[in-house]
Amino acid sequence: MEFNIKKLDDKTKARAGEITTGHGTILTPIFMPVGTVGAVKAVHMSDVKTDTQAQIILGNTYHLYLRPGTDIIEAAGGLHKFNGWDKSILTDSGGYQVYSLAGTRKLKEEGVMFQSHIDGSRHMFSPEKVMDIERSIGADIMMAFDECTPYPCDYQYAKNSMHLTHRWLDRCVKHFNNTEPKYGYQQALFPIVQGSTYSDLRKQSAEYIANIGAEGNAIGGLSVGEPHEMMYQMTAEVCEILPFDKPRYLMGVGTPENILESIALGIDMFDCVMPTRNGRNGMLFTSEGIINIKNKKWEKDFSLLDPNGLSFVDSIYTRAYIRHLFVAKEILGPMAASLHNLRFYLWLVGEARNHILAGDFSSWKATMIPKLRNRL
């Protein structure tokens, strides 16, 4: 994997770059649609590729391990062949499930014992096993196994968890270096900074991760309920420590406003389920604000979904029509709304990149943030 910075913003820490993997070039800053089980929910893979202009998507190690299983993925020739996605893929290691499935897992030094949410069977995830699963999935970018701590989290727990994440990282790196990719292209391993919302822990973790010398680095354990200003503070402090010449990935973030603010802090990569999850529930993101398409006010509004007429989804779809689909419980409604939101997110980071290259990112961001907060 290669990363090249093409332009720096002179008023913020924002940068426009390029990541090159075995499956093509990714223009940063970039948003990565979430395809947990190998599919972006409610959106055809061809639409993800052509209509959203996505350059990389996510898969989830825990979920893909349970279903369909690594034996089927390997028999298909890797996840790219299995789901027909010929661009880059990043896999989350399952560290987020350590947080989200806290009620059905047991955490110890060896790893995490998960109880399957599908059939109740038990599965031990060690750092070594996670590396093996991600090798089998065939992701271009593999995440190290970590513990994503909840918020709020007391200091001692956060400290112990951070050190556990570091010990697991050492095991991940060792096993990664002792194994080979399976499908004829190279894979990169990204460590993850933890430390909850404690500045000293975040800095300590960032220094530990920076010393690994990985091809890219991630910041985890944020966007889990903490105030946005606290998230920005932790992100800024970590970005000052992580290597300048490696891509930085802020995991699970977030709202359009969060993304622009974090780009200004020096983040290159983002992912979040919000575009598709909120879309399925009738929330549309636009260049002038947020629309709840289920509201009666849109019943006879025959304008395009975006107030500026930007084509984020098929131009035949009006607000009144999409509202009708939701009211009628027609599945096309959530599908169209999800596609619209994904296209908007990719448009937003693309515009951010354009303005970084043009040298006016800071002023453009200042005009966009109030609009993104609007409730239309």
PyMOL commands that set and color helices and strands:
alter all, ss='L'
color gray80, all
select helices_A, chain A and resi 45-50+61-66+70-76+79-83+95-100+102-104+127-137+155-177+199-210+228-239+256-263+274-280+296-298+319-327+332-358+361-373
alter helices_A, ss='H'
color red, helices_A
select strands_A, chain A and resi 2-8+15-21+24-28+30-32+56-60+88-92+105-107+112-115+122-125+141-143+188-190+192-193+217-219+248-250+269-271+283-286+289-292
alter strands_A, ss='S'
color yellow, strands_A
deselect
rebuild
show_as cartoon
